[in-house]
Amino acid sequence: MIIVWILLGLVVLLAVVGVVMYNGLIGLRNKVEEGWRQIDVELKRRHDLIPNLVETVKGYASHERGTLEEVMQARSAAMSGASTPAASAQAEGQLSQALGRLMAVAEAYPDLKANQNFLALQQELTSTEDRIASSRRYYNALVRDLNTKVESVPSNIVANMAGVKRAEYFETPATEAVAPSVSFGGDSAVGGSGTPAVSASTQPGAVGGSSTQPGGAPGALPQAQAPGAAQPDPTSDSAGPGTSGA
């Protein structure tokens, strides 16, 4: 009889543990879905801001047609409704890159940068980006917790019975973090490298280049003489004027 009660107690204990694990998994899955909805709201808000931003830039830089069209195409791709968070993150990364290039182009137009509407849209877009980043961190933390339980023993047994699956992270592509490099000036490069360099001729006394200062700059390195060139005789002063007539 005692063995029966012990077995019955074990069954009840396992049932209680199973229910607790099940409720925890369902709660985490619901939180993951809620976190994704928060991200989706902020992404839609960013999508709504972009047309107004593009129209404002077009009023000052209408000939930047290629950049403007690229932004709108990336927006359309992001709004097409990706099936997974990973695919959505990829599309949003492309949109972020296009927006970065648009902002870089705007730097060449002082009147545009001073436009109050542009400044307000830019500030609102920046605020939206911050909220997206915050929501992404929250969502990814929930996904990590859920995936840990789905893969761990013994909660993975309950997850398989309940049909709870791993969730996907919403990760920003690495290329999004690379700021576009745009040059509006005629930067020159030495040896074909893309790094702007100061010409040697602008450095007084620089090695390998002529000095811009008449007579050379103080402290300049001595210039090498060509082979066969006449060398001044430091002892010529001791000869005196009489030696020239000799």
Secondary structure, DSSP 4 states (H G I P E B T S, - for coil): -HHHHHHHHHHHHHHHHHHHHHHHHHHHHHHHHHHHHHHHHHHHHHHHHHHHHHHHHHHH-TT-HHHHHHHHHHHHHHHT--SSHHHHHHHHHHHHHHHHHHHHHHTT-HHHHT-HHHHHHHHHHHHHHHHHHHHHHHHHHHHHHHHHHHHSTTHHHHHHHHT--PPPP----GGGGS------S---BSTT-SSB---GGGSTT-TTS--SSTT--TTPPPPPPPTTPPPP-TTGGGG-GGGGG-
